[in-house]
């Protein structure tokens, strides 16, 4: 390849080095095809233990990304044309070079056909594009079919993303978002959100998962490794033990039992998270601790007592968050036919504390003769 083309290709590839340094967590591979006449030589490089393993012409060269790029530039001098692809999760860059011209363009990683009929709606996590993820979390078969017994779960996860879309759009776009998943379990929603933010929204993000079960933490770590999601970390910790070493932008808590939801919300408030999203599970605390004389004849029915206690628990959580300066909404996240645990609390930091709303909260505490766990945790009351 002539000198002018090599110089231009070199300039483009220096930009690729900068991109790799900025987006290292979502880097997947580089590959190159070099041609002279009928001869073609191919090479592929992936990252292992901080180094690039570049397989080329039957040999493996290991080195820093910049060293591999320098090697590729020297090899390009020997050939008539070259096509270089830099692949990230969901997108990439293609550099094509020959003696006449050198071009660079963005490329989108294509998906595949899905042969399962789904709902007549636009999906946020499109099965035809998210196949690798959906197979990893056991939603899709190896041949690209959504499993019949997992269609409901797939629809639920996609709807969760839809409900978080408005919150995501209010978070900063000029830096890496740090998202903390409290009581993460197998972390399916975090994996799905990671995919959506990184590969659909093109946002930089980092996920931190906490759970007291060593088994599910190991499972989440293994899945992140299999998916090559390098922007995820998991810790076998109680929520109370977690000390963040970076700013937290969003706190998630999905189906954390009883007061674990309050611990997650408390952590979100104390780290001044921009957003807090909670789907409570079994709220037992207020069922036996509150009393309201006008409801005495109603509360003797256990099922009604449980439902009212659940509504009061989540309502007071939302009200207290409002008093602390969060714009808060309480919605149904899935149909009550599927589960009664279908309330989602969404809170976005919007301003200063509201003393009037706080006084409303205090009045409710007095009327119901209750001191909710969230209030205790935020005010360090034993």
N, C-alpha and C positions, 0 to 999 in steps of 0.2 A: 504494500500500500504506500502511496506517495506521502511525502513529508507533510504537505498541507492537510491531508485527511487525518494523518496520525496526530498532528497538533490539535486539530479541532476535536477529535475523539478524546484526546488527553484532557482537554478542557472540560468536556462533558463528564468524563469519568471522575475528575476531581470534585465536581459537584455531587456525584454519586457517593463519594467518600463522606462529604458533609452530611448528606441525607442519612447515610448509615449511622453516623455518630449521633444524629438527632433522633432517629427512629429505631434504634437498635432493638428495642423490646418487641417490635412487630416485624423484624426482618425474618424472611424465610429462606431465600436462596439467591444465588446468582447462577446464570448459565450462559454459555457462549458457544457460538458456532463459527468456525474459521474455515474459509474455502479458498482453494487455488485450483483452477481447472476442475477436474472431476474429484479431486481430493477434498475431504471434509473432516475436520477434527472438532470434537465437542468436549466441553468441560462443564462441570457442575460443582458449586461450592456451597456448603452449609456451615453454620457456626456450631462448634462443640467446645465447651469449657473456655469460652472467650476467644478462641482462635477459629479461623476459617479453614476447613478441610476442603481443598480444591482438587477434585479428581479430574485429571486431564491427560489424554494420550497414554492411558494405562498406568499412570503414576499419580500419587497423592502428594500434593504440596501443602504444607501447613504453615500458617503465618497470620499476622495481623491483617485486617481487611485492606489497609492501604498497601501492604506488601503484595498481596494477591493482585490488587488492581495494577500495581506497577509491573508485575510479571505479565499480566494480560496485555498491557500496552506494548511491551516488548515483543510478545508473540504476534500481535496484530501486524507489526512491521513486516513479517515474513509472508503475509497472505494477501490475496487480492480483495477479499471482502470479509466482513465480520458482522455478526448480530449478537449483541450483548443484552441480556435481560436481567434487571434487578427486580426481585419479587418480594413484596411485603404482603401482609395479610389483607387480601381483598383488592390489591392494586399493585402497580409496578411501573417501571420505566423501561423502554426499549430503545437502544442505540443501534442504528444501522449505519455501516460505513463501507465505502469502496473508494476507488480512485477518483470518482466523479463528485461524490457528495457524502456528507455525514449528517444524519438526522436523529433527533431525539423526540420521543412522544410518550405520553402516559398511556398505560394499558390497564384494562380491567380484567380481573381474573374471572373467566367464564364458569358458569355452573353446569347443570345438566337437567334433563327432563325428569319430572316427578310423576309417577303414575298412580297417585292416590288422590281421589276426589276430596277436596277440602271445602271450607265455607266459601261462599261467594263474597269475598271481601279482599281488600289489599292487605297482605301480611307484612309486618315489620321485619320478621325473620323469615325470609322467603326460602322455602325448602329447596328450590332449585339452585340456590346460591350457598346455602348454609349446610350442605350435606355433611362435610367433615365434622362440624360441631354436632349436628343432630344424630349422627351415628355414634359419636363418642358418649353422648348422654342417653343413648339407648332409645331414641325416638324414631330413628330411621333404620331400615334394613340395609344390608350391604349392597343390594341392587337398587337403592334409591327410593324405596317405598316407605311412607309413614306407616308404622305398625298400627294395625287396627285398634289394639288396646291402648295405644298411646296418642291417638288423635285428640282426645279430650285434653290430655296433658299438654300437647303441643299448642292447642288453641289457648289454653290458660296462660302458658308462658308468653305467647305472643301478645295476649291481652295485657299482661303485666307491663310489658315494654310499652304498649300503647298508653297505659295510664301514667307511665313515668316520662313519656315524651315531653309533656309540657314543663315538667320540672327540669329535665335535662337541658332544655333550650334556655333556661334561666341561669344556668351555671356558667362560670367563666370559660371562654374559648381560647384564651391566650396563654394557657399553661396546662400542665398535666393535672387531670382531675384525680383525686384520691378518694376512693369509695370503700367504706368499711362495712362489711357484712357480719353482723353480730348474730351468733348462733347459726352459722352458715350451713350446717349440715353437709350435704353433698354439693352445695354451692351451684346448683343448676342455674338459678336466676343470674348469679354473678357471671357464670360462663356465657350465658345468653346476652347479658348486658355488655360484657366485654366485647363480644363479637359485634354487637350492634354499634357501640360507640366507636370501635376501632375501624371496622370494615365498611360500615354504612355511613356513619356520621363523620368519619375521618377526624375523630377527636383523640387526643392523647389521654390515656387513663392508666391508673394503677389500682388494683383491687387487693384488699386485705381481708382475709376470712378468719373469724374466731369461732371456736367451738370447744366445749369441754370434753368431747368424745375424740380420743386419739384415732379411733378407727375411721371416722368420717374425714378427719383432717388428712390422714394418709391417703384416703381415697381421692380427696380433692387435689392433693399435691401430685398424685400419679396422673390424674386426668389432665392437669395443667401441663405436665411434662409431655404427655402423649399428644396434646394439641399444639405443643410448642408455644403456649401462652406464657411468655416470659414476664409479663407485667402483672403477675399474680403471686401472692404470698399467703401462707396459711399458718396459723398458730394454734396449738392446743392450749387454750387459756380460758379461764373464766372472764366474762366481760369486765368484772370489777378489777381484774389484774392488769388489763391492757393499758399501757402508757404509750401514746402515739409519738413517733419520732418525726412526723411530718404533718403538715396541715391536712385536715380531713374535710372534704367538700360535701360528701353525702354519707349518711348512715342508713343502712338497711337493716330491718329486723322482720323476718318472715316466719310466722308461726312459732315464735319463741314462747315457751310456756310461762303463764302467770307473770310474776314480777320480772322475768328476764326481759320482757318488752319494755318495762319501766327502766331497767338498767341500761338498755340500749338507747332509749330516748334521753336518759340522763347524760350518758356519754356524749351523745350528739350535741346536746346543749352546752356541756362543759368544754367541748373542743371547738365550740362556735361553728358547727357545721352549717353550710348554706342550706342544706336540705336534710330532712329526716322523713323516712318512709317506714311505716310499721304496719304489719298485718298480725294482730294479736291472735293467740291461740286460746288456751284454756285460762280464763280470768277467774281465779277462785277467791282472790283476796277480799273483795267487797261483799261477796255473797253472805258471809257470816259476820261481817264487821259493821255494816251500815244499818241504820234503823230510821224509819219515817212513819210516825204515828198515823197520819191519814191513810197510809197504804197498808195498815196492819191486816185488814180483812182480806186484802188481795195477796199479800206476800206469804200467806199461809199455804198457798199453792206453790209447791217447789219449783215447777217448771216456769211459772211466772216470775218467781223470785230470782231464778237464774238469769232469765232474759233481761229483766230490769236491771239487775246488778251488772250484767255485761254492758248494757247500754250506758249506764252511769259511769262505769269504769272508763270506757273509751271516750265518752262525752267529756269527762273531767280531764282526761289526758289532753284532748284537743283544746279545751278551754285554757288549761294551764300553759300550753304552748303558745296560744294566742296572747296570753298575758305577758309572755317573755319576748314578744316581738316577732312571732312567726305567723305568716298567713297560712291558715290551716283549713283543710277540708276533710270530711269523713265520707267515704263512698263505699258502695259495694264493688268489690274487685272481681268476684265471680258470682254465679247464680246461687241463691240460697238453696236451690234444689240439690246442688252438688255438696255443699257443706254450709253449716250455720256459721262457721268461722270465716266469714267473707267480708269483713270490714277492713278497709285500708285507711290509715291516717296519713295524710300527706301534709308536710309542713315546710314552708320556704321562709328563710329569714328575710324579713321585710322592713324592720325598723326597730325603734326603741321599745322598752318594756311599757306596757299599758296598765297604769295603776287602776283605772276603773274596772277593767276586766279582771284584774287580780283581786279586787274587792268582791266581785261577783263570785269568784272561785272560793274565797274565804267564807262567804255567806253559805255557799253550798256545803262546804265542809261542816259548818256549824249545824245547818238544818239536818243533814244526813248523819251527823254524829260520827264522822269518819275522817281519818287522816290517810289519804292514798299513798301508796308506795312511791309514786313519782315525786310527790311533795317531800316525802322523807328523804329520798336519795338526793334530791337537788339541794336540800337544806341541811344535809348531813345529820339527820335525826335518826337515832337508833330505834 
